[in-house]
Structures are given as structure tokens and as C-alpha cells.
């Protein structure tokens, strides 16, 4: 099989590598194994760019580039060798027009529940997963937006509304809440994972239009139920006008007392809300026992949301106004 050579520019450096012609499998798709496994060389084609602050990457750095062979798009990922003249191939993938790109892992951390990963596809498609399970993605945001609107619109006309949001994720709920609330609002976000906070304020910031940079936002690393209890038991502390829970597991059957959606914490929510305050909770599906429990806060309802082919729900309860 005759090899062909092609080049691709990576920043100020040009990467040259050899590819054999791709073979099609019986299904008509290229066989991934037909990508030539040979090393590819990198040459400095713009010395002036290197001297201007674009040096060769250090050994071990991963490089990614996309080659287009006709209508076929081939992605090669390699690691810089100890010398500056070659890349050690790590993997290759192919893509036909109209097919979604593969996700690239930007960062990962081990947790008690498994490996927590931040992934990106293209420029603006982000996803967070744990142990291979998708927790949140920028492709499905309607239910997060509905949660923020249902929870914040009723209190947005107050002079300086205070909002507590449990769960940060990619910042979609925070972004939607900020879009509804006035400039005088204060939004506290409680997130268990420090890594998620770093991601949302760093590489994944475009997903929420840099919501964490908004001066109305305060982020704390910790359990949202702790903040609810702190406010509930201290009569001198200001109450929240809205409490929103956007956790990756919604209300549902559990063994024993439910620390997130059980009777005790729901009663503390009622104590932590200001009169006329709103309690809104994201869920995967309707759950009648939780909707009934919400009546301890006030009148409650479960709203269905068509989240782009996936149906989620938003539970809403409103604490009665006094006098």
C-alpha cells in the first residue's frame, strides 16, 4: 500500500506525518486500523514565531491535529518525544461529514464515586461525567433553564433578592438565574467538588458565558444542605428568597432517610426561605411522594420539561407570604 504524506499546522509549528490510504470496511466506513501507525515528524517552519514566544512543546505534551483526506476527517493525537523532532502516536480516529466529533478529556480527578471528567467536543460542547455516566452536558440545558426561571422569576422584582443554588456543574442554571435576576441580586452557589468549580471558572467558562465572573455570584465549596441548615437555625441571618437544587440525582426512592430530599431537610428549607420564597428542585421524573412532601414548604407542583427529547421535571413549592 503506497503511503502519502501530508502536513498540518499546529500553532506556529508544522507537523508532517505519513498516512496510508484508508480502507473502507463492508459497512462503507473507514477501518480505524487502516490509519498508518508510523511516527510523524515535526519541523520548525516559522523560526521567527518560535523566537517570539512559541517554543517547541516540552517532552510528554500531547498534541492534537485534524487532517482532511477528501471528505474524510482524521484526527491524530500524539505525545512529544524527548527530542524536538518527533511525536509518539497515541491514537487516531476518523470522521465523516455530519458525524459528531469525539469528546476530548480536558481534565479528570478520582472521586469516591469514580473518575470525574471534564470533556469537550469542538469549541463549545462540554460534558461532565463520573465513572462513565454523563452528569451534565451543554447539549441539554432546557431543564436547567426551566429550573432557574421557575425559581427566580417570582422573586426577581424584590429589591435585593438572595438566591441559593445547590450544584454548579457547567454553570447553566447559574447563568439562567443571572439572566432573570436584577443587578442587586446575590447568588450563592454551593458545589461539593472543588474541581468542578475550577473547571466552570476556567476551561468550561464559555459554556455559561463566564457566569462565575459575575459580581453577583459567590461560590462556596461544600454541601448545600449545610448552608440551608445554617440559615434555618439562625433567626438573625437573612432568609433566602429562592433555593434551587440542581443536583445530578433528583428526588426518588431511597433506602432510609433521604439527606437531600427527605422530610428533615425539606422542613429546614421552609425555615430558610423568606415569606413568599420559592423552592425549586430539578428531577429526572415525577415523584409523587416528594411532591407531597413539598407541601410542608407551601403549595407545590411538578412541571414537566421537554429537554430536547429527554423529559425532566422541575418541582416547585412556594412558602406562603405573611401578613
Secondary structure, DSSP 8 states (H G I E B T S, - for coil): --EEEEEEEETTEEEEEEEE---B-TTSSB-GGGS----EEEE-S-HHHHHTT-----TT-EEEEEEEETTEEEEEEEEE-SSTT-EEEEEEEEEETTS----EEEEEEEETTEEEEEEEETTTEEEEEETTEEEEETT--HHHHHHHHHHHGGGTTSTT-EEEEE--TTSHHHHHHHHHS-TT-EEEEEES-HHHHHHHHTTTGGGGTSGGGSTTEEEEES-HHHHHHHHHH-TTS--EEEEEE--SS-S---SS--TTTSHHHHHHHHHHEEEEEEEEEEESS--HHHHHHGGGTEEEEEEEEE-SSSEEEEEEEEE----
